């Protein structure tokens, strides 16, 4: 696709996106880009409204996006902006914004969008039975729920496919949530972890959690000693730039 044509279409898309957010009472910087894969991207319900107990729509949407094929990956919201359209990841769905800002020219650029802080990196640790604060308690809870230690990916896929008001209540029964709930109830903690996890499930797919940088850096984050933790990625990025620049200039920028 011609570069100028892509830029013009992208600017129009951004304007339409902002208008749609405004019309539906959504702050653009809080828009959950996973919703671009839904038929109704701009639902009437405020995506960040106070939730009832046991209500986890954002977390359920994340599970669907990450572990099932139920979401429509060929969204009409962005498919007309690129040639040879294929399934986008959520951090790539903000492509027209990157183009409008001059950060990216083509969907095939080596410099492209990536999610900064990963929900999966944090969330899976809360349910894991290996090398976590609640390994023993999580082992006991899994045995109570399913009689054995399940494959976590398969179980998350099941939770994503099921009805969230039934299945996701099981998450709130794990030690990280029950222990925190007791502290909140007795005034020892003001942060309700399940509610924050629900907010995090939307905000990790918002524009403020996306960054444009070389694809090889993105691939490298998932291996070695980083394991997708952003603070460690920033450290290694800084060290890399210092090695090739010979000074601390790029390190200070980061």
N, C-alpha and C positions, 0 to 999 in steps of 0.2 A: 504494500500500500504506500502511496506517495506520502513523503514526510509531512508536507504542508497539509494534505488532506487529513492525515491522522491527527495533526495538531488542532485543526479546526473542529473535527468531530469530538476530540477530547474536551476542548473548551466548552462546546455545547453540552456534552455529557455532564461536566462538572456543574454547569449552571443549572441544568435540569435536576441533578442530584441535590444540590443545595435547596432548590425550590421545593422539591418533594419532601425533604427533611423538614423544612419550615412549615409546609402545609399540614404535615402530620404531627407537629409538635415534637420533633426529634432534633436534638442539637447535633449538627454535622460531626463534630469532633467526638461524639459518643455513638455514632452510627455503627452498628455491628455489620461488617461487610460479609459475614456468612449469610446474611439475609438476602443478598443478591442472588442466592441460589434458590430462593423460595419464590413461589408464584406471587405472593404478596410481600414484596420487599419492605414496604413501609406500612406495617400493621398499625391499626388504630390504637392498640394498647401501647402506652409509653414503655419503651424497652428497658427503662431504668426506674419504673414505678416501684413503690414499696410492695413487697411480696407477702402473700399469706404463708403461714407455716406449712412446710412441705411442698412449696411451689418453686420449681427450679426450671423454668422454660429455657433460660440461656444455657444452662449446663446441658440440658437435654438436646438442644440444637447443636451444641459443640460435639456431643457424642454421635449424633447423627452425621454431622459433617465429617468427623474424623474416622469413624469406624463402620459406617454403613454406606450404602449406595442410594439411599432414599432421597437425597437432595438432588435437584435438577442442576447438573454441572454445566449445562449449556444455557446459561442465563441470557435472555434477550437484552439485558441491561448493558452488557459489555461485548457480546459476540459480534456486533456490527462494527466494532472498532479495530478488529484485527483480521488479517488474512489467515486462512487455514486454521480456523478457531478450534481449539481443543480445550479439554477440561482445565480450568484455572484453579490454582490454590487461592485461598482467601487473601493472602498478602499480595498476590498478583492481580487481584480483582480491582485494586486501586490504580491500575495502570493509567487510566486517563488523567488522574490527578498528577502522577509522576510526569506525564507528558506536558501537562499544562504548566508545571513548575520548571520545566526544562531539565529534568533529571534523567529522562529516558526518552529515546526517539522511536524505538521499535520494540515490539514484544519479545523479539529475539536478541535484544541487547545482552551483553555479558553482565552489565550493571543493571540490576533489577530489584524489585521489592522483596523484602523478607520480614517475617515476624520477629520482633525483638525478644520479648519475654514470652516463653511458651507455657501455656496452661498445662499441656501434657506433662512437661518436665516436673511441674509442681504436684499436679493432681495424682499422678500414678504413685508418687512416693507416699502419699497419704494412705494408700490401700495396699502397699507392698508388704511382703513378709520378709524381705531381705535388707539388712543393714539400714534399718530405719528406727526411729525412736519408739515406734509402736509395733515392732516386728512380732513380739510374742502375742500381744493383744489382737493384732490383725490375723495371725494364724488361728487363734481361737475363734474369732468372729467368722472367718471364712468356713471353718469346720462346722460351725453352728448353722450357717446359711445354706451351704451346698454339700456339706459332708466331706469336703476335701479342699485342697488348695487349687483353685482353678487357674487356667491360663487367663491372665488378666486382660489381655486384648480381646479374647473371646467373650469374657464377661462384660466388658465395656461395650462391645458391639451389641450384646443382648440388652443391656440397659438403654442403649440408644434406640433400639428397635421397639422396645416396649413402651408402655404408658408411663410417663415420667412421674405422675402423682402416685404410682404404685411402686415402680421399680427403684426410683432414685431415693425413696425413703430409706432404702437399705444402706445407702452411702452415709446417711446421717446417723446410722447406728454404729459406725466404727469409732474407735477410741479417740481419734483426733477431734471428732465432733462432739461426742458425749462428754469427754473431759472438759472441753471448752464450754459446752453448754452449762455444765455445773458451775464453772467459774463465773460465767455471765449471770447466772441465776443468783449467786451469792454475792455479787458485786465485786468480785475479784478481777474481773476482766470486762471491758466495755465492747470488745470486738467479738461479734458472732461469726465464727469461721465459715459456716455454711452459707450465710448471707453474703459474705465477702467473696467466697468461691463462686457464687452465682453471678455476682457483679463482674468478677474477674473473667468469667467465661465469655462475657460480651466485650469487655474492654480490651482483652488481648487481641480481638479482631477489629479494633477501631484504628483510625488513621494515626493516632499518636503512638501506637505500638508497632508501626511499620517503619522500616528503614531501607533505603536504597543503597546497595553496595555490591561489589563484585560477587558473582555467583560462586566462585571457588571458595570465597570466605564463608558463604552460607553452608556449602557442603562440608567444610572443615569443622564447623561448629559441632556437628553431631558425632565427632570421633575424638579419640585421644582423651585429654584430661578436661575437656570443656563440657561435653555432654549437654550442649544447648543452653547452658547457664550464661546469661548475657554479661554478667560482671567478668567472668573468666574470658569470654569472647573479646570484650573490650581490652582486657589486659594483653591478650595475645596479639590483637590488632595493633595496639600501641607498640609492643615490642617489635613487631614486623616492620612498621613504618620507621622506627628508630634505626633498625638495622640497615635499611636501604637509604635513609636520609643522613645518618651520621650525627644527628642532633635530636633535641627534644621538641622541636617545633610541632611536628605532627602529633606527638604525644599530648601536647598541651591542647591542641584542637580537639582531640578525642576526649 
